[in-house]
Amino acid sequence: MFKRLRKDFQLSIISLMGLIGVLGITPYAFYRLMHGNYLVGIADSVFVASTILAVLYAWRTGDTVKPGIYLASIFSVGSTLIAINLGVNGLFWLYPLILFNFFMVSPGKAIVATLLILTSLVGHALWVPGSVFESHYQMISFLVTNTVAGILTFIFAYRTSSQRDQLQILATSDPLTGTRNRRAMDEEMKIAVSSKRRHGKDYGALAMDLDHFKQINDQFGHPAGDQVLIDFVELIKSCSRQEDRLFRFGGEEFLLLLPDSTTEGLQAAANHLLQRVRQSLRGPGGAVTVSIGGTTLRRDESWSSWLQRTDQCLYQAKSSGRDRCIIEAPQPLGSPQPLP
């Protein structure tokens, strides 16, 4: 459980805010129900029940967007109704609500929710004078302080979200070529295995290794070798489909993940890439070639076993003379499946 919370930031936020909400609101719900304030007590009870259900949904499905929007919506509506019912005493709940919304949804949606709450309260206060604010001065003071709190929270939430996205890119991208790294590759292959087991979707993988790449670094220096890697990535991307995923998992080793690929399709893709690299990729010493090994994902196979088979095909292509592709033949029907 704690491992999942460390890996999923939004799930941890929803869980933490849900826990705070339940612990903070439950005593008020009991107090108001015991003292006959049934409208607000029922609203508090709905908040608690909704929070628990939303958190459970997020844990069960892994979807944190819908529960976040749901909680932000119901808490915003409920807090507005409570403020209208309790007057000044209910306004204090709106300050933590602002923070809550910015944690639950995107900064843009949170600022819209804040504006709708303030507009509703002011509209009701003007329609029924004295129901929410004791004076116009108090209403203006409340609007100013809420606006300032909203702006400051928006800036903080926006910067935090931007920095988190940048960290995610840095954590999953190769800094030299801009393609995905080994960490991202492992995760994508796990997703592919899960999709194969649940929906029977076909996947293929091509492991690629630039031939005699060490000689380029030794003879012309690492900057020349880096440029060859960058040119290789651009070439592979230009030859691949939009849904294909390219990863760098070694010095000059890359893996191309191809959804909806049979053995025949994988062979055709490998031949095409082999020819294009042979024709177009150039280094300081002339043409650069690539060796390719490919396999399709078997049902009930682990991602590590799939990667190992693909790497074995690459090794066969290199040991057979390089500048060629070896694609594993389909597994005969009825043959034993590897253990996951």
Residue pairs with C-beta under 8 A, 6 or more apart in sequence:
4 11
5 11
5 12
5 15
6 12
8 62
8 64
9 164
10 64
10 68
11 58
11 59
11 62
11 64
13 103
13 104
14 54
14 55
14 58
14 64
14 67
14 68
14 71
14 104
15 55
15 58
15 59
17 71
17 100
17 103
17 104
18 51
18 52
18 54
18 55
18 71
21 47
21 48
21 51
21 75
21 100
22 48
22 51
22 52
25 44
25 47
25 48
25 51
26 44
26 48
28 44
29 41
29 44
29 45
29 47
29 48
30 41
31 41
32 38
32 40
32 41
32 44
33 41
33 42
33 45
39 85
40 82
40 85
40 86
43 78
43 81
43 82
44 82
46 74
46 78
47 74
47 75
47 78
50 70
50 71
50 74
51 71
54 67
54 70
54 71
55 67
57 63
57 66
57 67
58 64
58 67
68 104
68 105
69 104
69 105
69 109
71 100
71 104
72 100
72 101
72 104
72 105
72 109
72 110
72 113
73 113
75 97
75 100
75 101
76 97
76 101
76 113
76 116
76 117
79 90
79 93
79 94
79 97
79 117
80 117
80 120
80 121
82 90
82 93
83 90
83 91
83 93
83 94
83 121
83 132
84 90
84 121
84 124
84 131
84 132
87 131
87 132
87 133
87 134
88 132
88 133
88 134
88 138
91 121
91 132
91 142
94 117
94 146
95 146
95 149
97 117
98 110
98 114
98 146
98 149
98 150
98 153
99 153
101 109
101 110
101 113
101 114
102 110
102 153
102 154
102 156
102 157
103 157
104 110
105 113
106 161
107 154
107 157
107 158
107 161
110 153
110 154
110 157
111 150
111 154
114 146
114 150
118 143
118 146
118 147
121 132
122 139
122 143
124 131
124 132
125 131
125 132
125 133
125 139
132 139
133 139
133 142
171 183
172 180
172 181
172 183
172 184
172 187
173 179
173 180
173 181
173 184
174 180
174 181
174 248
176 226
176 229
176 230
176 248
177 229
177 230
177 233
177 248
178 233
179 233
179 237
179 246
179 247
179 248
179 254
180 188
180 245
180 246
180 247
180 248
181 247
181 248
181 249
182 247
182 248
182 249
182 250
184 247
185 247
185 249
185 255
185 257
186 303
188 245
188 247
188 257
189 205
189 257
189 303
189 306
189 307
190 303
192 201
192 203
192 257
192 259
192 297
192 303
193 297
193 301
193 302
193 303
193 306
195 201
195 203
196 202
196 203
196 297
196 299
196 301
197 299
197 300
200 299
201 259
201 260
202 259
202 260
202 261
202 262
202 296
202 297
203 257
203 258
203 259
203 260
203 261
203 296
203 297
204 257
204 258
204 261
204 262
204 263
204 265
204 266
204 269
204 294
204 295
204 296
204 297
205 255
205 256
205 257
205 258
205 294
205 295
205 296
205 297
205 306
205 307
205 310
206 255
206 256
206 258
206 266
206 269
206 270
206 273
206 292
206 293
206 294
206 310
206 325
207 253
207 254
207 255
207 292
207 293
207 294
207 310
207 311
207 313
207 314
208 236
208 253
208 254
208 255
208 256
208 273
208 290
208 291
208 292
208 314
209 250
209 252
209 253
209 254
209 290
209 291
209 314
209 318
210 228
210 229
210 232
210 252
210 288
210 289
210 290
211 288
211 289
211 290
211 291
211 318
211 322
211 323
212 322
213 225
213 228
213 251
213 252
213 288
215 285
216 224
216 225
216 228
216 283
216 284
216 285
216 288
217 224
217 225
219 284
219 285
220 283
220 284
220 285
224 283
224 284
225 283
227 283
228 281
228 283
228 288
229 248
229 252
231 281
231 282
232 254
232 277
232 281
232 288
232 290
233 246
233 248
233 254
235 276
235 277
235 280
235 281
236 246
236 254
236 256
236 273
236 277
237 246
239 272
239 273
239 276
240 246
240 256
240 258
240 269
241 258
243 259
243 260
244 256
244 257
244 258
244 259
245 256
245 257
246 254
246 255
246 256
246 257
247 254
247 255
247 256
247 257
248 254
249 255
253 314
255 307
255 310
256 269
256 273
258 265
258 266
258 269
261 269
261 296
262 296
263 296
263 327
263 328
263 329
263 330
266 294
266 295
266 296
266 327
267 294
267 325
267 327
270 292
270 294
270 325
270 327
271 325
273 290
273 292
274 289
274 290
274 292
274 323
274 324
274 325
277 288
277 289
277 290
278 287
278 289
278 290
278 323
281 287
281 288
281 289
281 290
282 288
289 322
289 323
290 323
291 314
291 317
291 318
291 322
291 323
291 324
291 325
292 314
292 317
292 324
292 325
292 326
293 310
293 311
293 312
293 313
293 314
293 315
293 316
293 317
293 325
293 326
293 327
293 328
294 310
294 313
294 325
294 326
294 327
294 328
295 306
295 309
295 310
295 313
295 327
295 328
296 328
296 330
297 306
298 306
298 331
298 337
298 338
299 337
300 337
300 338
300 340
301 337
301 338
301 340
302 338
302 339
302 340
305 338
305 340
309 328
310 328
313 326
313 327
313 328
314 326
316 326
317 324
317 325
317 326
320 326
